[in-house]
Amino acid sequence: EVVEECQNMNWGTFKPLLTDALIDHLHPIQVRYEEIMSDSGYLDEVLTQGAKNAAEIADTTLHNVYQAMGFLRRQ
């Protein structure tokens, strides 16, 4: 349907249609982004949980490296 509608258009005609379609498509994403960015409590929670998860992964990785290299793990 879109191909049939646009195949004979020149760039000047097609560009505004494309722009409008992109704006419509991205609008829900922009709304959600603004909701998230305005909720500092949620952002702090996500950052804290992400740091905790990263620390756990790093701890496991370092443990495996120390074990593979035959080093004693520092406490």
Legacy VTK file of the C-alpha trace (Angstrom):
# vtk DataFile Version 3.0
C-alpha trace
ASCII
DATASET POLYDATA
POINTS 75 float
0.000 0.000 0.000
2.744 2.469 0.947
4.834 1.498 -2.061
1.925 2.125 -4.396
1.207 5.474 -2.765
4.791 6.718 -2.840
6.474 5.084 -5.831
5.746 7.939 -8.238
6.485 10.769 -5.799
9.488 13.000 -6.096
11.616 13.773 -3.048
9.908 17.106 -2.406
6.520 15.412 -2.137
7.768 12.348 -0.269
9.878 14.122 2.354
6.992 15.778 4.289
5.069 12.477 4.322
8.115 10.671 5.660
8.678 13.353 8.285
5.074 13.161 9.489
5.216 9.361 9.628
8.429 9.462 11.660
7.032 12.041 14.074
3.897 9.927 14.597
5.980 6.778 15.088
8.402 8.380 17.560
5.811 10.277 19.608
5.044 7.446 22.094
8.768 6.944 22.645
9.252 10.645 23.321
6.332 10.683 25.764
7.745 7.699 27.675
11.220 9.272 27.689
9.832 12.445 29.254
7.952 10.398 31.874
11.112 8.526 32.832
13.337 11.605 32.872
10.919 13.511 35.109
10.826 10.734 37.750
14.119 11.146 39.611
13.188 8.487 42.174
12.740 5.899 39.454
16.012 6.923 37.803
17.886 6.636 41.103
16.385 3.187 41.668
17.378 1.999 38.190
20.914 3.361 38.589
21.312 1.785 42.024
20.064 -1.592 40.822
22.255 -1.392 37.713
25.328 -0.630 39.836
24.505 -3.570 42.120
24.089 -5.933 39.159
27.321 -4.694 37.558
29.230 -5.154 40.833
27.975 -8.736 41.160
29.009 -9.560 37.593
32.407 -7.900 38.075
32.946 -9.787 41.337
32.210 -13.110 39.657
34.465 -12.249 36.715
37.353 -11.224 38.975
36.908 -14.358 41.063
37.167 -16.484 37.915
40.231 -14.564 36.701
42.011 -14.854 40.050
41.200 -18.549 40.184
42.417 -19.145 36.618
45.645 -17.221 37.278
46.225 -18.933 40.625
46.079 -15.705 42.643
44.612 -15.357 46.093
41.606 -13.103 46.190
41.985 -9.850 48.115
39.278 -9.153 50.637
LINES 1 76
75 0 1 2 3 4 5 6 7 8 9 10 11 12 13 14 15 16 17 18 19 20 21 22 23 24 25 26 27 28 29 30 31 32 33 34 35 36 37 38 39 40 41 42 43 44 45 46 47 48 49 50 51 52 53 54 55 56 57 58 59 60 61 62 63 64 65 66 67 68 69 70 71 72 73 74
